[in-house]
Amino acid sequence: MNTIPLPDPGIPHPVAHAPYMTQLKSVVTRPNIIVGDFTYYSGTDFEAHVTHHYDFLGDRLIIGKFCQIAAGVEFVMNGANHLMDAATTYPFYVMGWDMAPPPLQRLPLKGDTVVGSDVWIGQNATILPGVHIGDGAIIGLNSTVASDIPAYAVAVGNPARVIRMRFDDELIALLERLRWWDRPIGEISALIPMLTDPDPDHLRCEIIKLLEN
């Protein structure tokens, strides 16, 4: 019996006519950037768009599965933050002065930057340090995300603000329980008709059936 081969998250450029579409898990080299299967970036040299990411700070960029990251998206990490408890914010210790860096507890560190699964980040958006973006969220183009965005929210602007939720609370809770992106790829393929159905009531019923089995 002939079978159709399943997509491979290890192929850097899976779309023949769009070589700029890059599955990130196969190309990321920094150990402090963690990316899930099938997440792609519409551009080249993704790591050049993760800025101020210094090993001595220990912060990580964690991105889930099946995320869609448009061209020009920038992740600004904690190294961009300067001391704010003294007369000057100038980073002498970075710019060549013979002095030790300040202890980490003096720096305004905001922790890891975390993007959930199935998140769509629009073109030229900027994600600031320590932000958490929930599963299924949509970030509008040119937005600056300075605070956490809940799962399945649509957020736009500078600073980004939630303008609406994609679904009602019950359906969002069901989707978070389903976590379809964590299922085996064969199961995900079988779920595609349900996941692409525009009828939320039908989606709700199908998820309930799945969760009850």
N, C-alpha and C positions, 0 to 999 in steps of 0.2 A: 504494500500500500504506500502510495506517495504521500509524504507529509511536507508541509511548508516549513522551512527552517525558521526558528524563532529568532527575534532580534538579539544581538550580542552587545552587552554594555561595554565590552572591551575594545570595540572598534572605534577609533578616534573620530572618524568622519563617515557616518553611516549613510548620508544622503549624497548620492553621486553627483547630482546637479547643484548641490549647495555645499561645497567643500569647507565653507566657513562654519558650518554647524558642527560643533565639537562636543562629543561626550566627555565630560570633564574627568570622570574617574580614571580614564585611560591615559590622561596626560598630566595630571597634577603631580608635582614632584615634592612640594614642601610637606614635611610631616605634620605641620600645624594647620594644614588645610585638609579637611575630611569631606568627601563628596560621595553620595549614594549612587546606585545604579541608575542609568538612563537620564540623569540630569545633564542638560546640554547648555552650551553658551553659544550665542550667535556672533562669533567673532574669533579672533586669534589672540594667543598669548594672554590667557585669562589671568595668570598669576601677576602680570604687570598691572592688573586692575584691582589687585588686593594690596593696598598701600600701607606703609608705616607698620609693617608686620615684623616686629623684632623678636628674635628668639628669647632674649633675656626677660621679656615681659611675660611670656608663657601663655598668651591668649591664643585661642584657636578660632578658625572659621569652620563651622560645621553646617553642611548643606545636605538635605535629605535626598530622597529618590524622586525621579520623574519631575524635577524642577525645570522651568523654562526661563533662561536668563538672557535677556536681549542684549544687543550690542551697546557698548558704552556704559554698562552698569559698573559702578565703583563700590568696592567694599573698603571703607576707611577703618583701619584697626586702631587699637589703643595707643600705639606709638605716636599717633597724631596729637594726643593730648599733652599739654604742657603743665608744668607746675603753676598753681594758682594761689599758693599760700605765702608768697614772698613778694618783694618789691618789683621783681621782673619775672616775666614768663619765658625769657630767652633760654634756650637749652644749651648753655655753655659746654656741658659735658658731651654733647653730641657734635658740636661744631669746632672741635679741635683744642679746646682749653684743657690743660693738664689737671684734671680733677675727676674724682670718682662720681659715677651717677648717683642720684639720690636714692635712698631706700624706696622700695616699691610702694610701701604704705603711704608715702607722700604723694605719689602720682595718682591722678584721678582715673584709675583703671576701672573699667566697667564690665570686665569678664569676657567670656566667649561671645562671639556673634553666631547666632543659631537661626538657620532657615529650615523650616519643616519640609515635608514632602509635598509634591504636586503644587508648588508655589510658582506663580508667574510674575516675574519682575520685568517691568517695561523698560524701554530704551532710555539710557542716560540717567536712570535712577541712581541715587547715592544712599548706601546703607552705612549708618554711623556705628561707632564701636558699641559692643555689648547689646545690640538690639536682638530681640527674638521675634521672628515672624512665624505665625502659626501655619499648620497644614492648610493647603487649599486656598491660601490668601492670594490676592491680586494686588500688585503695587503698580500704580500708574506711571507712565513715562515722565521723566524729569522730576520725579518726586524725591524728596529727601526724608529718609526714614530715621527719625531721631528717638523714637520710643517704640515699645512693643506693639505689634499688630496681632489681633486674635485670629484664630483659625477661621477660614472661610469668610474673611472680611475683604472688602475692596477699599483700598486706601490711596489717596492722591494728595498732591500738593507739597508745599515747603513751609513748615514741616508737614509731613504726611498725616492726614486725618482720615479716620474711617468715615466713608460716606454712605455705606450700606453693607448689610450682610448678604452673602450670596444665597443663603437658605435660612429657613426658620430654625429655632433652637433645637427642636426635636431631630430634624434631618441632619444638622451639624453633628449632634451627639451620635447619631447612628453612623455617620461617615467616619467619625473619630474611632468608634468601636470597630468598624469594618477594617480600617487601615489596609485598603486594597493593595497598596504599594508594597506591603510586606509579604504578600502571598507569592507562591511560586509562579514563575513566568507563564507556565501553561495555564494556570488558573486565571491569571490576569488577562491573558488572551481571550479566554472564554467569557470574562466579565466585560469586555469592551462594549458590546451592544448596550448593556445596562449603564455603564459609566458614561456613555455618550448620548443617552436618551434625554431629551430636553424636558420631559415630563417629571417634575419633582415628586408627584404623588406615586407614579409608577416606580420611580427610583426608591422611594421610601418602602413600598411594599416588597420590592425585590431584596433590599438590604435586610429587612426583617426576616424574610424567608431564609436567607443565607445564614444569618446569625442564629436562627433557631435550629438549624441542621447540625 
